[in-house]
Amino acid sequence: MAENSETEIDCGTINRLLELADFEVSIAIGVVAGLGVADCLADGPRPVEQLAAETQSNSRALWRTLRALATKNIFEEVKPGVFALTPLSELLRRYTASRCACLVRWL
């Protein structure tokens, strides 16, 4: 193979790779549901450091997880390092009528 040759990759291959990587989103949802992050945000946006302290988790890891979920509109980063609920993350609260958090933890 030549040193400067370029390999063409079709869009179908890239899309399939992205589909396979999406399992990380479901894992991240399960983690934040288990920690009760959505419940911590019930009264409004909060800094990730407060969320980490309340959930006894690592603030840097929690920040990365919430940022990843914010790209999927599951949480919203209202300003750097401050997160809020969205209609999707509202479903992860433990004490709501939908009680989807229990289902997410079960999955």
N, C-alpha and C positions, 0 to 999 in steps of 0.2 A: 504494500500500500504506500502510495506516495505521501511524503511528509505534509504537503499542503493541500491534499485532496479534501473535498467537502463531501459529507454524506448527506443525502437527501432523506429527510424523515417526513412521512406523510402525516397529515393532520389527524387521521384516524388513530395512528400509533400514539401520538401525543395525548389525544383525548382519552384513550384507554389507560395510559399511564396515570393521568389525572384522576380517572375514576377509581383506580386501584389505590391511590394515595388518600382517597376520601375517608378511609377507615379511621384515619387520625381524628377526624371531626367527631365521629361517634364516640371514640375513646375520650376525647376532651369533654364532650357533653356529659358522659358518665362520671368523669372526675369532678367537674364543677357541681353536678347534681349531688354527688356523694358528699362533697364538702359543704353543701348548703349555701353556695354563693348567691343564688337567686334570692334566697330568703334574707340574706344580709343586705341586699339592694332594694328590699321592699319599700323602704322609706325614702329612696332617692339615690342619686349617684354618690359613689364613695371612692376615695383613693385606694389603689391596690394594696398599699401598705396596711391600711385599716382592715381590708378584706382578708389579707393574709394573717394578720394577728388574730382576727376573730375566728378564722377557720383553722388556725394552727398549721398554716402551710407556708411554703417558701415564697416570698414576695416576688422574686424574679421569675420563678417557674409559673406562678399564678398569672403574672403579667403577660408572659409569652402565651399562655393558654387562652387568656381572655382576648388578647389581640388577635389570635388565630380565629377564635369564634366570632369576633367582631367583623372579620372579613366576610363571614357568612351571614351577617346580620342577626346573630344569635344574642350578642350583647352589643352595646354601643360604647365606644370610647368617646365621651363627650368633650374631654380635653386630655392632653397627655397624662396617662396614668390614672385617669378617673373613669370609672365604668358605670353604666346604667343598664337597666332592664330594657328589653324590646318585647314586642308581643310574643316572640318565640321563647325568650328566656323566662317570661312570665309563667309559662307552662311548666317550668322546672321548679317552681316554688312548692314546698312540701305541704303547705296548708292552704291550698286553693281548691276550688270545686273540681278542677280537671285532674289534679293529683298525678300529673304525668311524670313527676320526678321518680315516683315509685316504679313506674314502668321502665323508665330509662335505666335505673339502677339494676333492674331485673335483667335487661337485655345485656 
